[in-house]
Amino acid sequence: MMASAGSAQNVGKGSFKPDSDVHITYEDQEKINRFARHNARLEELKEELKGKETDLRNIGDAEEELILVDSSGEDIPCLMGEVFVYQDGDRTQSMLERMKERLRGQVDALKGQCKEVQEAMSALKTQLYAKFGDNINLEPDEE
C-alpha cells in the first residue's frame, strides 16, 4: 500500500500544485471583484472613446468636403439627428467647429477616466499578484 501511495504523489508532483497554500479572504475576493469591475468599465470606456474618435475623424472629413462645396455659395444640407437642415457654409463651418471642440473635450475626459481606471487596476494587480503569484491570472485574454 505504501508504494502505491508514493507513486501517486510522484505522478502529480510536477503538473499540479495543491491550492491548500492559497487562502482567499473576504478582502481578497473584494479586490478581485473590484478588479473585474474596473476591467469591465475600462472596456466600456475604450469602446466609447473609439466611437468619439471616429466622430472626430468624420467631422474632419466633413470640414474638408465643406471647403470644396463652399465655393458654390449655396446652402449646404447638414444632417441633424434624422433630418437635414440647410444652412450657409459659414454657419455650417461654425457648427462643425463647435462639435469638434465638444468632442475633443469628451475624448480628453474619456482618456482621463481610462487612465484613472488603469491606475486603480494596476494597484490591485500588484496587490493580488503579490499574494497569489501564479495562482491568479489578471491579464486580458489574447484574441
C-alpha positions, 0 to 999 in steps of 0.5 A: 500500500505504501508504494502505491501511495508514493507513486501517486504523489510522484505522478502529480508532483510536477503538473499540479500544485495543491491550492491548500497554500492559497487562502482567499479572504473576504478582502481578497475576493473584494479586490478581485471583484473590484478588479473585474469591475474596473476591467469591465468599465475600462472596456466600456470606456475604450469602446466609447472613446473609439466611437468619439474618435471616429466622430472626430475623424468624420467631422474632419472629413466633413470640414474638408468636403465643406471647403470644396462645396463652399465655393458654390455659395449655396446652402449646404444640407447638414444632417441633424439627428434624422433630418437635414437642415440647410444652412450657409457654409459659414454657419455650417463651418461654425457648427462643425467647429463647435462639435469638434471642440465638444468632442475633443473635450469628451475624448480628453475626459474619456482618456482621463477616466481610462487612465484613472481606471488603469491606475486603480487596476494596476494597484490591485494587480500588484496587490493580488499578484503579490499574494497569489503569484501564479495562482491568479491570472489578471491579464486580458485574454489574447484574441 
